[in-house]
Structure formats: structure tokens, C-alpha cells
Amino acid sequence: MQRQNVCKNLEDTMPQSNQDYAADLHIYAAHAHTAAAAAHHRGDDEAAGELSARAQEYSAEAAEKTEEISRRTPERLRA
């Protein structure tokens, strides 16, 4: 899947903290949601559906990464 390749390429070329990676995934999701809305507004329902699916994938992966970070963060450091 292309999305996984993009994320994999980022991981291979730019060392990031888990927090940065999760934040990037949230940003990707937001951009995909915006692009899906624009495609829907243009009447391009096929592209809107694909972009919405990609946004959902990014959102789910971001949520998983955020949960993983939360589980590994000591209670005293959580705000």
C-alpha cells in the first residue's frame, strides 16, 4: 500500500521520536480529510472515497501509536 511506503520512507530517512511520528500521522490524516472534503465538493466521489479511506487509516494508525506512547509513559509524567 502506498501509504505504508510513505510512512516507511519517512522512518528510514528521518529519525523521529515516537511522539513526532504520531503527530505526523495525525497531520497526514487531517490533510487527507481536507483533500477528501475538497474532492467531494468538486463532485469527485471516487477520489473522495479513496481519500476518506486513507484518512481513516492514518487516523487509526495515529491513535494506535498515541496509545502505545501513553502505555509506555510513566503515570507521573502524564498531564
PDB file as gemmi writes it, atoms N, CA and C in Angstrom:
CRYST1    1.000    1.000    1.000  90.00  90.00  90.00 P 1                      
ATOM      1  N   MET A   1       0.845  -1.175   0.000  1.00  0.00           N  
ATOM      2  CA  MET A   1       0.000   0.000   0.000  1.00  0.00           C  
ATOM      3  C   MET A   1       0.891   1.239   0.000  1.00  0.00           C  
ATOM      4  N   GLN A   2       0.512   2.236  -0.753  1.00  0.00           N  
ATOM      5  CA  GLN A   2       1.337   3.422  -0.906  1.00  0.00           C  
ATOM      6  C   GLN A   2       1.533   4.165   0.406  1.00  0.00           C  
ATOM      7  N   ARG A   3       0.488   4.280   1.224  1.00  0.00           N  
ATOM      8  CA  ARG A   3       0.585   4.997   2.489  1.00  0.00           C  
ATOM      9  C   ARG A   3       1.668   4.398   3.359  1.00  0.00           C  
ATOM     10  N   GLN A   4       1.708   3.081   3.420  1.00  0.00           N  
ATOM     11  CA  GLN A   4       2.719   2.431   4.237  1.00  0.00           C  
ATOM     12  C   GLN A   4       4.108   2.730   3.709  1.00  0.00           C  
ATOM     13  N   ASN A   5       4.257   2.803   2.389  1.00  0.00           N  
ATOM     14  CA  ASN A   5       5.553   3.133   1.812  1.00  0.00           C  
ATOM     15  C   ASN A   5       5.983   4.539   2.191  1.00  0.00           C  
ATOM     16  N   VAL A   6       5.038   5.481   2.195  1.00  0.00           N  
ATOM     17  CA  VAL A   6       5.365   6.850   2.576  1.00  0.00           C  
ATOM     18  C   VAL A   6       5.851   6.876   4.018  1.00  0.00           C  
ATOM     19  N   CYS A   7       5.108   6.240   4.911  1.00  0.00           N  
ATOM     20  CA  CYS A   7       5.495   6.212   6.321  1.00  0.00           C  
ATOM     21  C   CYS A   7       6.817   5.483   6.502  1.00  0.00           C  
ATOM     22  N   LYS A   8       7.005   4.382   5.813  1.00  0.00           N  
ATOM     23  CA  LYS A   8       8.246   3.609   5.910  1.00  0.00           C  
ATOM     24  C   LYS A   8       9.414   4.453   5.437  1.00  0.00           C  
ATOM     25  N   ASN A   9       9.231   5.164   4.308  1.00  0.00           N  
ATOM     26  CA  ASN A   9      10.298   6.019   3.799  1.00  0.00           C  
ATOM     27  C   ASN A   9      10.662   7.100   4.809  1.00  0.00           C  
ATOM     28  N   LEU A  10       9.664   7.683   5.455  1.00  0.00           N  
ATOM     29  CA  LEU A  10       9.950   8.702   6.465  1.00  0.00           C  
ATOM     30  C   LEU A  10      10.733   8.102   7.625  1.00  0.00           C  
ATOM     31  N   GLU A  11      10.352   6.900   8.035  1.00  0.00           N  
ATOM     32  CA  GLU A  11      11.058   6.255   9.139  1.00  0.00           C  
ATOM     33  C   GLU A  11      12.493   5.949   8.759  1.00  0.00           C  
ATOM     34  N   ASP A  12      12.727   5.556   7.503  1.00  0.00           N  
ATOM     35  CA  ASP A  12      14.065   5.185   7.061  1.00  0.00           C  
ATOM     36  C   ASP A  12      14.984   6.389   6.887  1.00  0.00           C  
ATOM     37  N   THR A  13      14.421   7.545   6.538  1.00  0.00           N  
ATOM     38  CA  THR A  13      15.263   8.682   6.192  1.00  0.00           C  
ATOM     39  C   THR A  13      15.365   9.735   7.288  1.00  0.00           C  
ATOM     40  N   MET A  14      14.398   9.808   8.148  1.00  0.00           N  
ATOM     41  CA  MET A  14      14.402  10.847   9.167  1.00  0.00           C  
ATOM     42  C   MET A  14      14.130  10.231  10.532  1.00  0.00           C  
ATOM     43  N   PRO A  15      15.164  10.095  11.338  1.00  0.00           N  
ATOM     44  CA  PRO A  15      14.909   9.548  12.677  1.00  0.00           C  
ATOM     45  C   PRO A  15      13.948  10.459  13.436  1.00  0.00           C  
ATOM     46  N   GLN A  16      12.916   9.871  14.013  1.00  0.00           N  
ATOM     47  CA  GLN A  16      11.921  10.643  14.730  1.00  0.00           C  
ATOM     48  C   GLN A  16      11.616   9.969  16.054  1.00  0.00           C  
ATOM     49  N   SER A  17      11.199  10.778  16.992  1.00  0.00           N  
ATOM     50  CA  SER A  17      10.688  10.211  18.227  1.00  0.00           C  
ATOM     51  C   SER A  17       9.315   9.624  17.941  1.00  0.00           C  
ATOM     52  N   ASN A  18       8.868   8.754  18.801  1.00  0.00           N  
ATOM     53  CA  ASN A  18       7.527   8.190  18.653  1.00  0.00           C  
ATOM     54  C   ASN A  18       6.465   9.282  18.677  1.00  0.00           C  
ATOM     55  N   GLN A  19       6.679  10.299  19.505  1.00  0.00           N  
ATOM     56  CA  GLN A  19       5.719  11.395  19.584  1.00  0.00           C  
ATOM     57  C   GLN A  19       5.654  12.161  18.263  1.00  0.00           C  
ATOM     58  N   ASP A  20       6.811  12.413  17.662  1.00  0.00           N  
ATOM     59  CA  ASP A  20       6.836  13.116  16.379  1.00  0.00           C  
ATOM     60  C   ASP A  20       6.147  12.300  15.297  1.00  0.00           C  
ATOM     61  N   TYR A  21       6.394  11.000  15.307  1.00  0.00           N  
ATOM     62  CA  TYR A  21       5.789  10.120  14.313  1.00  0.00           C  
ATOM     63  C   TYR A  21       4.269  10.109  14.471  1.00  0.00           C  
ATOM     64  N   ALA A  22       3.794  10.015  15.693  1.00  0.00           N  
ATOM     65  CA  ALA A  22       2.344  10.039  15.940  1.00  0.00           C  
ATOM     66  C   ALA A  22       1.753  11.375  15.494  1.00  0.00           C  
ATOM     67  N   ALA A  23       2.447  12.464  15.801  1.00  0.00           N  
ATOM     68  CA  ALA A  23       1.965  13.786  15.385  1.00  0.00           C  
ATOM     69  C   ALA A  23       1.897  13.882  13.867  1.00  0.00           C  
ATOM     70  N   ASP A  24       2.910  13.366  13.183  1.00  0.00           N  
ATOM     71  CA  ASP A  24       2.900  13.378  11.723  1.00  0.00           C  
ATOM     72  C   ASP A  24       1.713  12.591  11.180  1.00  0.00           C  
ATOM     73  N   LEU A  25       1.421  11.449  11.772  1.00  0.00           N  
ATOM     74  CA  LEU A  25       0.276  10.657  11.317  1.00  0.00           C  
ATOM     75  C   LEU A  25      -1.030  11.421  11.489  1.00  0.00           C  
ATOM     76  N   HIS A  26      -1.161  12.147  12.594  1.00  0.00           N  
ATOM     77  CA  HIS A  26      -2.361  12.974  12.806  1.00  0.00           C  
ATOM     78  C   HIS A  26      -2.444  14.065  11.730  1.00  0.00           C  
ATOM     79  N   ILE A  27      -1.307  14.649  11.386  1.00  0.00           N  
ATOM     80  CA  ILE A  27      -1.282  15.686  10.344  1.00  0.00           C  
ATOM     81  C   ILE A  27      -1.655  15.091   8.992  1.00  0.00           C  
ATOM     82  N   TYR A  28      -1.106  13.907   8.665  1.00  0.00           N  
ATOM     83  CA  TYR A  28      -1.455  13.246   7.406  1.00  0.00           C  
ATOM     84  C   TYR A  28      -2.954  12.995   7.341  1.00  0.00           C  
ATOM     85  N   ALA A  29      -3.518  12.555   8.454  1.00  0.00           N  
ATOM     86  CA  ALA A  29      -4.959  12.287   8.497  1.00  0.00           C  
ATOM     87  C   ALA A  29      -5.747  13.565   8.245  1.00  0.00           C  
ATOM     88  N   ALA A  30      -5.334  14.648   8.876  1.00  0.00           N  
ATOM     89  CA  ALA A  30      -6.035  15.921   8.696  1.00  0.00           C  
ATOM     90  C   ALA A  30      -5.971  16.380   7.239  1.00  0.00           C  
ATOM     91  N   HIS A  31      -4.801  16.256   6.626  1.00  0.00           N  
ATOM     92  CA  HIS A  31      -4.666  16.652   5.216  1.00  0.00           C  
ATOM     93  C   HIS A  31      -5.527  15.769   4.318  1.00  0.00           C  
ATOM     94  N   ALA A  32      -5.540  14.473   4.584  1.00  0.00           N  
ATOM     95  CA  ALA A  32      -6.351  13.563   3.778  1.00  0.00           C  
ATOM     96  C   ALA A  32      -7.842  13.874   3.937  1.00  0.00           C  
ATOM     97  N   HIS A  33      -8.267  14.200   5.149  1.00  0.00           N  
ATOM     98  CA  HIS A  33      -9.670  14.586   5.371  1.00  0.00           C  
ATOM     99  C   HIS A  33     -10.006  15.855   4.591  1.00  0.00           C  
ATOM    100  N   THR A  34      -9.094  16.822   4.602  1.00  0.00           N  
ATOM    101  CA  THR A  34      -9.313  18.070   3.875  1.00  0.00           C  
ATOM    102  C   THR A  34      -9.385  17.817   2.372  1.00  0.00           C  
ATOM    103  N   ALA A  35      -8.464  16.991   1.874  1.00  0.00           N  
ATOM    104  CA  ALA A  35      -8.467  16.669   0.447  1.00  0.00           C  
ATOM    105  C   ALA A  35      -9.738  15.906   0.063  1.00  0.00           C  
ATOM    106  N   ALA A  36     -10.191  15.013   0.943  1.00  0.00           N  
ATOM    107  CA  ALA A  36     -11.422  14.264   0.675  1.00  0.00           C  
ATOM    108  C   ALA A  36     -12.612  15.211   0.615  1.00  0.00           C  
ATOM    109  N   ALA A  37     -12.662  16.167   1.508  1.00  0.00           N  
ATOM    110  CA  ALA A  37     -13.764  17.139   1.503  1.00  0.00           C  
ATOM    111  C   ALA A  37     -13.749  17.964   0.221  1.00  0.00           C  
ATOM    112  N   ALA A  38     -12.548  18.366  -0.216  1.00  0.00           N  
ATOM    113  CA  ALA A  38     -12.443  19.144  -1.453  1.00  0.00           C  
ATOM    114  C   ALA A  38     -12.892  18.305  -2.650  1.00  0.00           C  
ATOM    115  N   ALA A  39     -12.482  17.047  -2.697  1.00  0.00           N  
ATOM    116  CA  ALA A  39     -12.887  16.166  -3.798  1.00  0.00           C  
ATOM    117  C   ALA A  39     -14.395  15.962  -3.792  1.00  0.00           C  
ATOM    118  N   HIS A  40     -14.953  15.795  -2.618  1.00  0.00           N  
ATOM    119  CA  HIS A  40     -16.407  15.633  -2.509  1.00  0.00           C  
ATOM    120  C   HIS A  40     -17.122  16.885  -3.004  1.00  0.00           C  
ATOM    121  N   HIS A  41     -16.587  18.041  -2.630  1.00  0.00           N  
ATOM    122  CA  HIS A  41     -17.176  19.316  -3.055  1.00  0.00           C  
ATOM    123  C   HIS A  41     -17.127  19.463  -4.578  1.00  0.00           C  
ATOM    124  N   ARG A  42     -16.054  18.963  -5.196  1.00  0.00           N  
ATOM    125  CA  ARG A  42     -15.922  19.010  -6.657  1.00  0.00           C  
ATOM    126  C   ARG A  42     -16.821  17.990  -7.337  1.00  0.00           C  
ATOM    127  N   GLY A  43     -17.376  17.071  -6.561  1.00  0.00           N  
ATOM    128  CA  GLY A  43     -18.222  16.039  -7.141  1.00  0.00           C  
ATOM    129  C   GLY A  43     -17.455  14.788  -7.537  1.00  0.00           C  
ATOM    130  N   ASP A  44     -16.191  14.705  -7.153  1.00  0.00           N  
ATOM    131  CA  ASP A  44     -15.358  13.537  -7.463  1.00  0.00           C  
ATOM    132  C   ASP A  44     -15.503  12.532  -6.327  1.00  0.00           C  
ATOM    133  N   ASP A  45     -16.603  11.802  -6.353  1.00  0.00           N  
ATOM    134  CA  ASP A  45     -16.917  10.897  -5.252  1.00  0.00           C  
ATOM    135  C   ASP A  45     -15.923   9.742  -5.132  1.00  0.00           C  
ATOM    136  N   GLU A  46     -15.371   9.292  -6.254  1.00  0.00           N  
ATOM    137  CA  GLU A  46     -14.397   8.195  -6.206  1.00  0.00           C  
ATOM    138  C   GLU A  46     -13.139   8.629  -5.457  1.00  0.00           C  
ATOM    139  N   ALA A  47     -12.602   9.783  -5.818  1.00  0.00           N  
ATOM    140  CA  ALA A  47     -11.411  10.290  -5.135  1.00  0.00           C  
ATOM    141  C   ALA A  47     -11.723  10.595  -3.670  1.00  0.00           C  
ATOM    142  N   ALA A  48     -12.901  11.146  -3.425  1.00  0.00           N  
ATOM    143  CA  ALA A  48     -13.289  11.466  -2.051  1.00  0.00           C  
ATOM    144  C   ALA A  48     -13.334  10.201  -1.208  1.00  0.00           C  
ATOM    145  N   GLY A  49     -13.857   9.131  -1.763  1.00  0.00           N  
ATOM    146  CA  GLY A  49     -13.906   7.869  -1.028  1.00  0.00           C  
ATOM    147  C   GLY A  49     -12.533   7.312  -0.731  1.00  0.00           C  
ATOM    148  N   GLU A  50     -11.648   7.374  -1.728  1.00  0.00           N  
ATOM    149  CA  GLU A  50     -10.282   6.882  -1.528  1.00  0.00           C  
ATOM    150  C   GLU A  50      -9.544   7.716  -0.480  1.00  0.00           C  
ATOM    151  N   LEU A  51      -9.696   9.018  -0.578  1.00  0.00           N  
ATOM    152  CA  LEU A  51      -9.020   9.899   0.377  1.00  0.00           C  
ATOM    153  C   LEU A  51      -9.599   9.743   1.786  1.00  0.00           C  
ATOM    154  N   SER A  52     -10.897   9.540   1.877  1.00  0.00           N  
ATOM    155  CA  SER A  52     -11.513   9.310   3.189  1.00  0.00           C  
ATOM    156  C   SER A  52     -10.994   8.020   3.810  1.00  0.00           C  
ATOM    157  N   ALA A  53     -10.848   6.985   2.985  1.00  0.00           N  
ATOM    158  CA  ALA A  53     -10.307   5.718   3.481  1.00  0.00           C  
ATOM    159  C   ALA A  53      -8.875   5.893   3.958  1.00  0.00           C  
ATOM    160  N   ARG A  54      -8.083   6.631   3.198  1.00  0.00           N  
ATOM    161  CA  ARG A  54      -6.692   6.887   3.599  1.00  0.00           C  
ATOM    162  C   ARG A  54      -6.650   7.686   4.896  1.00  0.00           C  
ATOM    163  N   ALA A  55      -7.528   8.681   5.009  1.00  0.00           N  
ATOM    164  CA  ALA A  55      -7.580   9.490   6.234  1.00  0.00           C  
ATOM    165  C   ALA A  55      -7.918   8.613   7.432  1.00  0.00           C  
ATOM    166  N   GLN A  56      -8.852   7.701   7.249  1.00  0.00           N  
ATOM    167  CA  GLN A  56      -9.229   6.788   8.336  1.00  0.00           C  
ATOM    168  C   GLN A  56      -8.051   5.900   8.730  1.00  0.00           C  
ATOM    169  N   GLU A  57      -7.299   5.424   7.747  1.00  0.00           N  
ATOM    170  CA  GLU A  57      -6.131   4.587   8.038  1.00  0.00           C  
ATOM    171  C   GLU A  57      -5.090   5.370   8.836  1.00  0.00           C  
ATOM    172  N   TYR A  58      -4.809   6.594   8.384  1.00  0.00           N  
ATOM    173  CA  TYR A  58      -3.857   7.432   9.121  1.00  0.00           C  
ATOM    174  C   TYR A  58      -4.353   7.694  10.543  1.00  0.00           C  
ATOM    175  N   SER A  59      -5.641   7.999  10.671  1.00  0.00           N  
ATOM    176  CA  SER A  59      -6.210   8.283  11.992  1.00  0.00           C  
ATOM    177  C   SER A  59      -6.084   7.075  12.912  1.00  0.00           C  
ATOM    178  N   ALA A  60      -6.386   5.904  12.390  1.00  0.00           N  
ATOM    179  CA  ALA A  60      -6.296   4.690  13.198  1.00  0.00           C  
ATOM    180  C   ALA A  60      -4.858   4.407  13.604  1.00  0.00           C  
ATOM    181  N   GLU A  61      -3.929   4.569  12.660  1.00  0.00           N  
ATOM    182  CA  GLU A  61      -2.523   4.328  12.986  1.00  0.00           C  
ATOM    183  C   GLU A  61      -2.010   5.353  14.003  1.00  0.00           C  
ATOM    184  N   ALA A  62      -2.441   6.606  13.849  1.00  0.00           N  
ATOM    185  CA  ALA A  62      -2.043   7.646  14.794  1.00  0.00           C  
ATOM    186  C   ALA A  62      -2.579   7.340  16.189  1.00  0.00           C  
ATOM    187  N   ALA A  63      -3.819   6.892  16.261  1.00  0.00           N  
ATOM    188  CA  ALA A  63      -4.419   6.546  17.552  1.00  0.00           C  
ATOM    189  C   ALA A  63      -3.680   5.378  18.198  1.00  0.00           C  
ATOM    190  N   GLU A  64      -3.330   4.381  17.403  1.00  0.00           N  
ATOM    191  CA  GLU A  64      -2.576   3.237  17.935  1.00  0.00           C  
ATOM    192  C   GLU A  64      -1.224   3.675  18.468  1.00  0.00           C  
ATOM    193  N   LYS A  65      -0.524   4.509  17.707  1.00  0.00           N  
ATOM    194  CA  LYS A  65       0.798   4.986  18.128  1.00  0.00           C  
ATOM    195  C   LYS A  65       0.675   5.825  19.398  1.00  0.00           C  
ATOM    196  N   THR A  66      -0.353   6.670  19.472  1.00  0.00           N  
ATOM    197  CA  THR A  66      -0.571   7.505  20.650  1.00  0.00           C  
ATOM    198  C   THR A  66      -0.859   6.639  21.877  1.00  0.00           C  
ATOM    199  N   GLU A  67      -1.687   5.602  21.702  1.00  0.00           N  
ATOM    200  CA  GLU A  67      -1.979   4.682  22.810  1.00  0.00           C  
ATOM    201  C   GLU A  67      -0.705   3.964  23.264  1.00  0.00           C  
ATOM    202  N   GLU A  68       0.109   3.551  22.308  1.00  0.00           N  
ATOM    203  CA  GLU A  68       1.369   2.876  22.629  1.00  0.00           C  
ATOM    204  C   GLU A  68       2.275   3.789  23.456  1.00  0.00           C  
ATOM    205  N   ILE A  69       2.365   5.037  23.048  1.00  0.00           N  
ATOM    206  CA  ILE A  69       3.182   6.010  23.783  1.00  0.00           C  
ATOM    207  C   ILE A  69       2.622   6.195  25.181  1.00  0.00           C  
ATOM    208  N   SER A  70       1.312   6.305  25.284  1.00  0.00           N  
ATOM    209  CA  SER A  70       0.662   6.500  26.573  1.00  0.00           C  
ATOM    210  C   SER A  70       0.931   5.336  27.521  1.00  0.00           C  
ATOM    211  N   ARG A  71       0.874   4.118  27.003  1.00  0.00           N  
ATOM    212  CA  ARG A  71       1.119   2.943  27.851  1.00  0.00           C  
ATOM    213  C   ARG A  71       2.556   2.907  28.366  1.00  0.00           C  
ATOM    214  N   ARG A  72       3.481   3.452  27.584  1.00  0.00           N  
ATOM    215  CA  ARG A  72       4.894   3.408  27.987  1.00  0.00           C  
ATOM    216  C   ARG A  72       5.317   4.626  28.796  1.00  0.00           C  
ATOM    217  N   THR A  73       4.438   5.617  28.916  1.00  0.00           N  
ATOM    218  CA  THR A  73       4.765   6.817  29.675  1.00  0.00           C  
ATOM    219  C   THR A  73       4.409   6.597  31.130  1.00  0.00           C  
ATOM    220  N   PRO A  74       5.377   6.814  32.019  1.00  0.00           N  
ATOM    221  CA  PRO A  74       5.067   6.650  33.442  1.00  0.00           C  
ATOM    222  C   PRO A  74       3.922   7.568  33.874  1.00  0.00           C  
ATOM    223  N   GLU A  75       3.107   7.084  34.787  1.00  0.00           N  
ATOM    224  CA  GLU A  75       1.929   7.823  35.258  1.00  0.00           C  
ATOM    225  C   GLU A  75       2.297   9.235  35.724  1.00  0.00           C  
ATOM    226  N   ARG A  76       3.414   9.356  36.398  1.00  0.00           N  
ATOM    227  CA  ARG A  76       3.799  10.663  36.951  1.00  0.00           C  
ATOM    228  C   ARG A  76       4.111  11.698  35.867  1.00  0.00           C  
ATOM    229  N   LEU A  77       4.382  11.259  34.638  1.00  0.00           N  
ATOM    230  CA  LEU A  77       4.708  12.189  33.556  1.00  0.00           C  
ATOM    231  C   LEU A  77       3.489  12.558  32.718  1.00  0.00           C  
ATOM    232  N   ARG A  78       2.384  11.887  32.931  1.00  0.00           N  
ATOM    233  CA  ARG A  78       1.176  12.189  32.155  1.00  0.00           C  
ATOM    234  C   ARG A  78       0.504  13.437  32.703  1.00  0.00           C  
ATOM    235  N   ALA A  79       0.061  14.268  31.805  1.00  0.00           N  
ATOM    236  CA  ALA A  79      -0.590  15.522  32.236  1.00  0.00           C  
ATOM    237  C   ALA A  79      -2.070  15.333  32.367  1.00  0.00           C  
TER     238      ALA A  79                                                      
END                                                                             
